[in-house]
Amino acid sequence: MKPLAVLHASQLVTLAGPRRPRAGRELSELAIIGDGGMLIRGDRIDVVGASSEIEKNSGDAEVIDARGKVVLPGFVDAHTHLVFAGNRLDDFECRARGDTYEQIAKAGGGIWSTVEKTGTASEADLLLEARRHADWFLRCGTTTVESKSGYGLTVEDELKILRVMRRLNHETLLEIVPTFLGAHAVPQKMNADDYVDLVINEMLPRVTSENLAEFCDVFCERNYFNLDQSRRILSAAKKRGLKLRMHADQLSSLGAAKLAAELNAATADHLEKTDGQGIAALKSGRVQPVLLPGSVYALGSTGYPRAREMIEADLAVVIATDFNPGSSPTASLPMILSLACTQMKMSPAEAISASTINPAYSLDRGDKIGSLEPGKLANFAIFDCEDYRELAYWFGIPLTHGVYVKGKKAD
Ligand SMILES: [Zn+2]
């Protein structure tokens, strides 16, 4: 493969800095190089600097002219539910008409319709749909996504979803980091404790023996999995070598953020209802908060998580799409940048750190992706704008010009 020289970016947003997640003021430091360039050899970044320097050393490299454009590390989306069948268009329309969640569930909508469709879909059909979703992520400038199972809720269907992720990972340039979320909901007609036993005694051993997941997640929420049940599942997963993430404090404040800290989870996600005590717990447990403004927005709510307080408490904040058919049908991190700035009062620079380098660390990949530095994978996105702040500003407008994963262009 010929070397690749990216030249004359109006802003090469490198995110170069300390080798750890960025907190507090560090979130605003993007290490931008004006008229910047990169030399790429094979799948790695070799040199980063001023275009004049890169040009001198580029030899016979293939040139990508990034004049008038912004170059960023590929976005890293740390919370998605990528694999599911169908959509929830009917729910969407009912909500638009003003129906409540309970009315929609009664009419056969909600998560159960997705669980049913996903259960009856073949692995091949699910793969086809997931490939379409993966293309959306790439087209929005995302090069790595975490993806959760959780629409199976039986041993075989949970495994089926995780196997689809594994196959997809080989078929698309998008990197997929698999998370086992068997405890997404309690199947209808089943007792919660019995289901927790099934997750621990039957699902987890299969998931880990087939090496199908890196992380385990639990939906810790009233009427889903309480603190004790969540602790049981996550502790069992940890013993089997999985790292932990958690759906925490989305609809009510049960103390899930505290549990995440107690278990040394990598992340606690959602946190719409997390209070000052929860924030302090996350800080003491070095848990990264993953904020999901897309689901607040798409549900028509206004209760966004307290991003500013979290940044002021020196937490290494992450923002993600929560891509899923029910509450957040978007694969666009640029859209999430807009929501982060307008609704959670993060600065555009903070939002960029929270969607690149910080999620990379939350997925245990901070040494490989999330910034444009020599030795890291050549995962980057080029946008049709001259200033990175435009990504959050021109909301709903596709600005992606080109996306590269390990030095290869996605089409
Ligand atoms: Zn989620």
Boltz pocket constraint, residues with backbone or C-beta under 6 A from the ligand:
constraints:
  - pocket:
      binder: B
      contacts: [[A, 79], [A, 80], [A, 81], [A, 247], [A, 322], [A, 324]]
      max_distance: 6.0
